[in-house]
């Protein structure tokens, strides 16, 4: 399973469109995507139930998904980094929020230690 924190793209959860947002993929397994809208517990299943989008996961749900995930894509905030270390996750791609020096620093430090991979958003443009 791949776990993607969708809040990587600002306001994307408000504009989520099943047909346009998830490309056809050769990825094996399930993909779980979560937004960052507390209080909204909507679940959308796509692509033959292989892709599941949640507007929000509480801490218990998030922990369960993170434990099951084989690969995680996320921001590199302190709490997230510490959770991933505690869970022993090694296949993680961090995309620090541009201008958030703490996230950039943490992603850089852990990439240097070869714990996680960092991707700088400017490389997308």
Secondary structure, DSSP 8 states (H G I E B T S, - for coil): -EEEEGGGSTTGGGG--HHHHS------S-EEEE---TT---EEEETTTTEEEES---HHHHHHHHHH-SEEEE---HHHHHHHHHTT---EEE---TT-HHHHHHHHHHHHTTSSEE--GGGG-
